[in-house]
Amino acid sequence: MKRSCFYIFTYRLNYTLGIQRKKSKAKLVSHIAGFDFNSDRICMVIIDHNGIIRDVRNIHFPEIISHGFPKEKAKTVRREATAKLVKYARDHGVKYYSY
């Protein structure tokens, strides 16, 4: 069951990247973005090829783990937050994504 969720998310992130495929505004397009997905937040770190941390972003949404919050709305909130972070990473020279 866990694997199927991973594949669905991989597809959605790849689809999001395909839609947002534009040239980066940054001159050096060699950074790597790593994502950490939790039920109430998404964390992203941007590093260069030397392993130096260039930027860290977190998006918190604690309201979606409260009892009675609609499941579909929670998915939408998570997807929008992921799209926002991917766009931010792209604009800051990220070429590779890891999650």
C-alpha positions as CSV (number, residue, x, y, z in Angstrom):
1,M,0.0,0.0,0.0
2,K,2.8,2.4,0.8
3,R,4.4,1.9,-2.6
4,S,1.3,2.9,-4.5
5,C,1.1,6.2,-2.6
6,F,4.7,6.9,-3.4
7,Y,4.1,6.2,-7.1
8,I,1.0,8.5,-7.2
9,F,3.0,11.3,-5.5
10,T,5.9,10.8,-7.8
11,Y,3.6,11.1,-10.8
12,R,2.0,14.2,-9.4
13,L,5.3,15.9,-8.7
14,N,6.7,15.0,-12.1
15,Y,3.4,16.3,-13.7
16,T,3.8,19.6,-11.7
17,L,7.4,19.9,-12.9
18,G,6.3,19.3,-16.5
19,I,3.7,22.1,-16.3
20,Q,6.2,24.5,-14.7
21,R,9.0,23.7,-17.2
22,K,10.4,27.1,-17.9
23,K,13.9,28.5,-17.9
24,S,15.2,29.3,-14.4
25,K,15.7,32.9,-13.6
26,A,19.0,32.0,-11.8
27,K,22.2,31.9,-13.9
28,L,23.6,28.8,-12.3
29,V,21.2,26.0,-12.8
30,S,22.9,23.2,-10.8
31,H,21.2,23.2,-7.3
32,I,19.4,20.3,-5.8
33,A,16.1,20.6,-3.8
34,G,15.3,18.0,-1.1
35,F,11.7,17.7,0.3
36,D,10.4,16.3,3.5
37,F,6.7,15.6,3.6
38,N,4.8,15.4,6.9
39,S,1.1,15.5,7.6
40,D,1.1,19.1,8.8
41,R,4.1,20.6,6.9
42,I,6.4,20.4,3.9
43,C,10.1,21.2,4.4
44,M,12.5,22.0,1.5
45,V,16.2,22.5,1.5
46,I,18.2,23.7,-1.5
47,I,21.9,22.7,-1.8
48,D,24.6,23.1,-4.4
49,H,26.8,20.3,-5.8
50,N,29.3,20.9,-3.0
51,G,26.7,20.1,-0.3
52,I,26.5,23.7,0.9
53,I,23.0,24.7,2.1
54,R,21.7,27.6,0.0
55,D,18.2,28.0,1.3
56,V,15.6,26.4,3.5
57,R,11.8,26.8,3.3
58,N,9.0,25.4,5.4
59,I,5.3,25.6,4.8
60,H,3.1,24.7,7.8
61,F,-0.6,23.9,7.7
62,P,-1.7,22.6,11.1
63,E,-5.4,23.1,10.4
64,I,-5.5,20.0,8.1
65,I,-4.7,17.5,10.9
66,S,-7.6,18.7,13.1
67,H,-10.6,16.4,13.5
68,G,-13.3,16.9,10.9
69,F,-11.1,18.6,8.3
70,P,-12.2,17.4,4.8
71,K,-9.8,14.9,3.3
72,E,-10.0,16.3,-0.3
73,K,-9.4,19.8,1.0
74,A,-6.3,18.6,2.8
75,K,-5.0,17.1,-0.4
76,T,-5.6,20.4,-2.2
77,V,-3.7,22.3,0.5
78,R,-0.8,20.0,0.3
79,R,-0.6,20.1,-3.5
80,E,-0.7,23.9,-3.6
81,A,2.1,24.1,-1.0
82,T,4.2,21.6,-3.0
83,A,3.6,23.6,-6.2
84,K,4.6,26.8,-4.4
85,L,7.8,25.3,-3.1
86,V,8.7,23.8,-6.5
87,K,8.2,27.1,-8.2
88,Y,10.3,28.8,-5.6
89,A,13.1,26.2,-6.1
90,R,12.9,26.5,-9.9
91,D,13.3,30.3,-9.7
92,H,16.4,29.8,-7.5
93,G,18.3,27.6,-9.8
94,V,17.2,24.1,-8.9
95,K,17.7,21.5,-11.6
96,Y,17.2,18.3,-9.6
97,Y,14.5,17.3,-7.1
98,S,14.7,14.7,-4.4
99,Y,11.9,13.6,-2.1
